[in-house]
Amino acid sequence: MGTAAAVDRDRAPEGLSTRETPEPPETPEPPETPETPQMSEMVKGLRLVRRQES
């Protein structure tokens, strides 16, 4: 029994080390919809600049 406890103690640090640094949950990529309004504004701005230049 004593030897088994010693083995468990040796294995415990390894288990804790893996638990201390858990892999981050896969975060789904943010939808592109929030970016589209900004892009559209940029395109509008470029179009306005082109209109002013012409």
C-alpha positions in Angstrom: 0.0 0.0 0.0 2.8 2.4 0.9 4.5 2.0 -2.5 1.2 2.6 -4.3 0.7 5.8 -2.3 4.2 6.9 -3.3 3.5 6.2 -7.0 0.2 8.2 -6.7 2.1 11.1 -5.2 4.6 11.0 -8.1 1.7 11.0 -10.6 -0.2 13.8 -8.8 2.2 16.6 -9.8 2.0 15.6 -13.5 -1.8 15.7 -13.3 -1.8 19.0 -11.6 0.6 20.5 -14.1 -1.7 19.5 -16.9 -4.7 20.9 -15.0 -2.9 24.2 -14.2 -2.4 24.9 -17.9 -5.6 23.6 -19.5 -5.9 24.1 -23.2 -8.1 27.2 -23.9 -11.5 26.3 -25.2 -11.8 26.7 -29.0 -13.3 30.2 -29.4 -15.3 30.5 -32.6 -14.0 33.1 -34.9 -16.1 36.3 -34.6 -18.6 36.8 -37.5 -17.5 39.1 -40.3 -20.7 41.1 -40.0 -19.3 43.6 -37.5 -16.4 44.3 -39.9 -18.6 44.9 -43.0 -20.1 48.2 -41.8 -16.6 49.6 -41.2 -15.5 48.3 -44.7 -18.6 49.9 -46.3 -17.9 53.2 -44.5 -14.3 53.0 -45.8 -15.6 52.4 -49.4 -18.0 55.2 -49.0 -15.2 57.5 -47.8 -13.0 56.5 -50.8 -15.9 57.0 -53.2 -16.5 60.5 -51.7 -12.8 61.3 -52.0 -12.8 60.1 -55.6 -15.9 62.2 -56.3 -14.3 65.3 -54.8 -11.1 64.7 -56.8 -13.1 64.4 -60.0 
